[in-house]
Amino acid sequence: SSTITFGNECERLVNIAFQTSQTFAGMMNTYADVSQYIRKELKPHYSDTHFHIIIGENRSFSFSVQDGEYFAEIEQERYRVLIFSS
């Protein structure tokens, strides 16, 4: 993560999104739902920043992003989530 605070916030949001998708599949069952939720929650703190969110299986990424002002890489049981600014 580019900063501990940003990384912790992203990890918290990813955990919430994935827990919600398992408990309430109708509320958050697609990539777009998860992505939209994370962007919505980050917007109040980073209103002038556009975030890209990539979700894939843990072993499917062979790259990392480190050029943006903000970036975080979160690993879940089955998924890896990259969140970065442009």
CNS distance restraints for C-alpha pairs under 8 A (distance, minus, plus):
assign (resid   1 and name CA) (resid   6 and name CA) 7.13 0.50 0.50
assign (resid   1 and name CA) (resid   7 and name CA) 5.03 0.50 0.50
assign (resid   1 and name CA) (resid  70 and name CA) 7.38 0.50 0.50
assign (resid   1 and name CA) (resid  71 and name CA) 5.33 0.50 0.50
assign (resid   1 and name CA) (resid  72 and name CA) 4.16 0.50 0.50
assign (resid   1 and name CA) (resid  73 and name CA) 6.45 0.50 0.50
assign (resid   2 and name CA) (resid   6 and name CA) 7.18 0.50 0.50
assign (resid   2 and name CA) (resid   7 and name CA) 7.06 0.50 0.50
assign (resid   2 and name CA) (resid  66 and name CA) 7.79 0.50 0.50
assign (resid   2 and name CA) (resid  69 and name CA) 7.12 0.50 0.50
assign (resid   2 and name CA) (resid  70 and name CA) 5.38 0.50 0.50
assign (resid   2 and name CA) (resid  71 and name CA) 5.35 0.50 0.50
assign (resid   2 and name CA) (resid  72 and name CA) 6.62 0.50 0.50
assign (resid   3 and name CA) (resid   7 and name CA) 6.05 0.50 0.50
assign (resid   3 and name CA) (resid  70 and name CA) 7.36 0.50 0.50
assign (resid   4 and name CA) (resid   8 and name CA) 5.99 0.50 0.50
assign (resid   5 and name CA) (resid   9 and name CA) 6.16 0.50 0.50
assign (resid   6 and name CA) (resid  10 and name CA) 6.14 0.50 0.50
assign (resid   6 and name CA) (resid  70 and name CA) 7.33 0.50 0.50
assign (resid   6 and name CA) (resid  71 and name CA) 7.90 0.50 0.50
assign (resid   6 and name CA) (resid  72 and name CA) 7.48 0.50 0.50
assign (resid   7 and name CA) (resid  11 and name CA) 6.10 0.50 0.50
assign (resid   7 and name CA) (resid  71 and name CA) 7.50 0.50 0.50
assign (resid   7 and name CA) (resid  72 and name CA) 5.39 0.50 0.50
assign (resid   7 and name CA) (resid  73 and name CA) 7.86 0.50 0.50
assign (resid   8 and name CA) (resid  12 and name CA) 6.12 0.50 0.50
assign (resid   9 and name CA) (resid  13 and name CA) 6.22 0.50 0.50
assign (resid  10 and name CA) (resid  14 and name CA) 6.06 0.50 0.50
assign (resid  10 and name CA) (resid  38 and name CA) 7.74 0.50 0.50
assign (resid  10 and name CA) (resid  72 and name CA) 6.92 0.50 0.50
assign (resid  10 and name CA) (resid  74 and name CA) 7.78 0.50 0.50
assign (resid  10 and name CA) (resid  83 and name CA) 7.65 0.50 0.50
assign (resid  11 and name CA) (resid  15 and name CA) 6.11 0.50 0.50
assign (resid  11 and name CA) (resid  74 and name CA) 6.15 0.50 0.50
assign (resid  12 and name CA) (resid  16 and name CA) 6.24 0.50 0.50
assign (resid  13 and name CA) (resid  17 and name CA) 6.08 0.50 0.50
assign (resid  13 and name CA) (resid  38 and name CA) 6.15 0.50 0.50
assign (resid  13 and name CA) (resid  41 and name CA) 7.67 0.50 0.50
assign (resid  14 and name CA) (resid  18 and name CA) 6.10 0.50 0.50
assign (resid  14 and name CA) (resid  38 and name CA) 7.23 0.50 0.50
assign (resid  14 and name CA) (resid  74 and name CA) 7.73 0.50 0.50
assign (resid  14 and name CA) (resid  81 and name CA) 7.84 0.50 0.50
assign (resid  15 and name CA) (resid  19 and name CA) 6.01 0.50 0.50
assign (resid  16 and name CA) (resid  20 and name CA) 5.96 0.50 0.50
assign (resid  17 and name CA) (resid  21 and name CA) 6.10 0.50 0.50
assign (resid  17 and name CA) (resid  28 and name CA) 7.25 0.50 0.50
assign (resid  17 and name CA) (resid  34 and name CA) 5.89 0.50 0.50
assign (resid  17 and name CA) (resid  37 and name CA) 7.36 0.50 0.50
assign (resid  17 and name CA) (resid  38 and name CA) 7.74 0.50 0.50
assign (resid  18 and name CA) (resid  22 and name CA) 6.36 0.50 0.50
assign (resid  18 and name CA) (resid  34 and name CA) 7.81 0.50 0.50
assign (resid  19 and name CA) (resid  23 and name CA) 6.15 0.50 0.50
assign (resid  20 and name CA) (resid  24 and name CA) 5.40 0.50 0.50
assign (resid  20 and name CA) (resid  25 and name CA) 7.05 0.50 0.50
assign (resid  20 and name CA) (resid  27 and name CA) 7.49 0.50 0.50
assign (resid  20 and name CA) (resid  28 and name CA) 6.54 0.50 0.50
assign (resid  21 and name CA) (resid  25 and name CA) 4.67 0.50 0.50
assign (resid  21 and name CA) (resid  26 and name CA) 7.63 0.50 0.50
assign (resid  21 and name CA) (resid  27 and name CA) 6.87 0.50 0.50
assign (resid  21 and name CA) (resid  28 and name CA) 4.77 0.50 0.50
assign (resid  21 and name CA) (resid  29 and name CA) 5.47 0.50 0.50
assign (resid  24 and name CA) (resid  28 and name CA) 6.79 0.50 0.50
assign (resid  25 and name CA) (resid  29 and name CA) 5.07 0.50 0.50
assign (resid  27 and name CA) (resid  33 and name CA) 7.84 0.50 0.50
assign (resid  28 and name CA) (resid  33 and name CA) 5.23 0.50 0.50
assign (resid  28 and name CA) (resid  34 and name CA) 6.23 0.50 0.50
assign (resid  29 and name CA) (resid  33 and name CA) 6.54 0.50 0.50
assign (resid  29 and name CA) (resid  34 and name CA) 7.60 0.50 0.50
assign (resid  30 and name CA) (resid  34 and name CA) 6.50 0.50 0.50
assign (resid  31 and name CA) (resid  35 and name CA) 6.00 0.50 0.50
assign (resid  31 and name CA) (resid  55 and name CA) 7.35 0.50 0.50
assign (resid  32 and name CA) (resid  36 and name CA) 5.85 0.50 0.50
assign (resid  33 and name CA) (resid  37 and name CA) 6.14 0.50 0.50
assign (resid  34 and name CA) (resid  38 and name CA) 6.29 0.50 0.50
assign (resid  35 and name CA) (resid  39 and name CA) 6.20 0.50 0.50
assign (resid  35 and name CA) (resid  53 and name CA) 6.28 0.50 0.50
assign (resid  36 and name CA) (resid  40 and name CA) 6.02 0.50 0.50
assign (resid  37 and name CA) (resid  41 and name CA) 6.20 0.50 0.50
assign (resid  38 and name CA) (resid  42 and name CA) 6.18 0.50 0.50
assign (resid  39 and name CA) (resid  43 and name CA) 6.06 0.50 0.50
assign (resid  39 and name CA) (resid  51 and name CA) 6.88 0.50 0.50
assign (resid  40 and name CA) (resid  44 and name CA) 7.76 0.50 0.50
assign (resid  42 and name CA) (resid  46 and name CA) 5.99 0.50 0.50
assign (resid  42 and name CA) (resid  47 and name CA) 7.72 0.50 0.50
assign (resid  43 and name CA) (resid  47 and name CA) 4.71 0.50 0.50
assign (resid  43 and name CA) (resid  48 and name CA) 7.97 0.50 0.50
assign (resid  43 and name CA) (resid  49 and name CA) 7.76 0.50 0.50
assign (resid  49 and name CA) (resid  85 and name CA) 6.43 0.50 0.50
assign (resid  49 and name CA) (resid  86 and name CA) 7.41 0.50 0.50
assign (resid  50 and name CA) (resid  85 and name CA) 5.60 0.50 0.50
assign (resid  50 and name CA) (resid  86 and name CA) 6.18 0.50 0.50
assign (resid  51 and name CA) (resid  83 and name CA) 6.48 0.50 0.50
assign (resid  51 and name CA) (resid  84 and name CA) 5.37 0.50 0.50
assign (resid  51 and name CA) (resid  85 and name CA) 4.42 0.50 0.50
assign (resid  51 and name CA) (resid  86 and name CA) 6.61 0.50 0.50
assign (resid  52 and name CA) (resid  82 and name CA) 7.80 0.50 0.50
assign (resid  52 and name CA) (resid  83 and name CA) 5.67 0.50 0.50
assign (resid  52 and name CA) (resid  84 and name CA) 5.37 0.50 0.50
assign (resid  52 and name CA) (resid  85 and name CA) 6.15 0.50 0.50
assign (resid  52 and name CA) (resid  86 and name CA) 7.52 0.50 0.50
assign (resid  53 and name CA) (resid  81 and name CA) 6.95 0.50 0.50
assign (resid  53 and name CA) (resid  82 and name CA) 5.60 0.50 0.50
assign (resid  53 and name CA) (resid  83 and name CA) 4.60 0.50 0.50
assign (resid  53 and name CA) (resid  84 and name CA) 6.73 0.50 0.50
assign (resid  54 and name CA) (resid  81 and name CA) 5.65 0.50 0.50
assign (resid  54 and name CA) (resid  82 and name CA) 5.09 0.50 0.50
assign (resid  54 and name CA) (resid  83 and name CA) 6.63 0.50 0.50
assign (resid  55 and name CA) (resid  79 and name CA) 6.74 0.50 0.50
assign (resid  55 and name CA) (resid  80 and name CA) 5.87 0.50 0.50
assign (resid  55 and name CA) (resid  81 and name CA) 4.59 0.50 0.50
assign (resid  55 and name CA) (resid  82 and name CA) 6.56 0.50 0.50
assign (resid  56 and name CA) (resid  60 and name CA) 6.32 0.50 0.50
assign (resid  56 and name CA) (resid  61 and name CA) 7.17 0.50 0.50
assign (resid  56 and name CA) (resid  79 and name CA) 5.51 0.50 0.50
assign (resid  56 and name CA) (resid  80 and name CA) 5.54 0.50 0.50
assign (resid  56 and name CA) (resid  81 and name CA) 6.66 0.50 0.50
assign (resid  57 and name CA) (resid  61 and name CA) 7.51 0.50 0.50
assign (resid  57 and name CA) (resid  78 and name CA) 5.74 0.50 0.50
assign (resid  57 and name CA) (resid  79 and name CA) 4.35 0.50 0.50
assign (resid  57 and name CA) (resid  80 and name CA) 5.86 0.50 0.50
assign (resid  58 and name CA) (resid  75 and name CA) 6.81 0.50 0.50
assign (resid  58 and name CA) (resid  76 and name CA) 7.57 0.50 0.50
assign (resid  58 and name CA) (resid  77 and name CA) 7.75 0.50 0.50
assign (resid  58 and name CA) (resid  78 and name CA) 5.61 0.50 0.50
assign (resid  58 and name CA) (resid  79 and name CA) 4.61 0.50 0.50
assign (resid  58 and name CA) (resid  80 and name CA) 4.81 0.50 0.50
assign (resid  61 and name CA) (resid  80 and name CA) 7.94 0.50 0.50
assign (resid  64 and name CA) (resid  73 and name CA) 7.99 0.50 0.50
assign (resid  65 and name CA) (resid  71 and name CA) 6.94 0.50 0.50
assign (resid  65 and name CA) (resid  82 and name CA) 7.78 0.50 0.50
assign (resid  65 and name CA) (resid  84 and name CA) 7.21 0.50 0.50
assign (resid  66 and name CA) (resid  71 and name CA) 6.54 0.50 0.50
assign (resid  68 and name CA) (resid  84 and name CA) 6.20 0.50 0.50
assign (resid  68 and name CA) (resid  85 and name CA) 5.20 0.50 0.50
assign (resid  68 and name CA) (resid  86 and name CA) 5.62 0.50 0.50
assign (resid  69 and name CA) (resid  84 and name CA) 7.73 0.50 0.50
assign (resid  69 and name CA) (resid  85 and name CA) 6.13 0.50 0.50
assign (resid  69 and name CA) (resid  86 and name CA) 7.43 0.50 0.50
assign (resid  70 and name CA) (resid  83 and name CA) 7.92 0.50 0.50
assign (resid  70 and name CA) (resid  84 and name CA) 5.42 0.50 0.50
assign (resid  70 and name CA) (resid  85 and name CA) 5.32 0.50 0.50
assign (resid  71 and name CA) (resid  82 and name CA) 7.28 0.50 0.50
assign (resid  71 and name CA) (resid  83 and name CA) 5.47 0.50 0.50
assign (resid  71 and name CA) (resid  84 and name CA) 4.04 0.50 0.50
assign (resid  71 and name CA) (resid  85 and name CA) 6.45 0.50 0.50
assign (resid  72 and name CA) (resid  81 and name CA) 7.97 0.50 0.50
assign (resid  72 and name CA) (resid  82 and name CA) 5.83 0.50 0.50
assign (resid  72 and name CA) (resid  83 and name CA) 5.22 0.50 0.50
assign (resid  72 and name CA) (resid  84 and name CA) 6.38 0.50 0.50
assign (resid  73 and name CA) (resid  80 and name CA) 7.01 0.50 0.50
assign (resid  73 and name CA) (resid  81 and name CA) 5.69 0.50 0.50
assign (resid  73 and name CA) (resid  82 and name CA) 4.63 0.50 0.50
assign (resid  73 and name CA) (resid  83 and name CA) 6.50 0.50 0.50
assign (resid  74 and name CA) (resid  80 and name CA) 5.62 0.50 0.50
assign (resid  74 and name CA) (resid  81 and name CA) 5.09 0.50 0.50
assign (resid  74 and name CA) (resid  82 and name CA) 6.53 0.50 0.50
assign (resid  75 and name CA) (resid  79 and name CA) 5.97 0.50 0.50
assign (resid  75 and name CA) (resid  80 and name CA) 4.39 0.50 0.50
assign (resid  75 and name CA) (resid  81 and name CA) 6.39 0.50 0.50
assign (resid  76 and name CA) (resid  80 and name CA) 5.93 0.50 0.50
assign (resid  76 and name CA) (resid  81 and name CA) 7.98 0.50 0.50
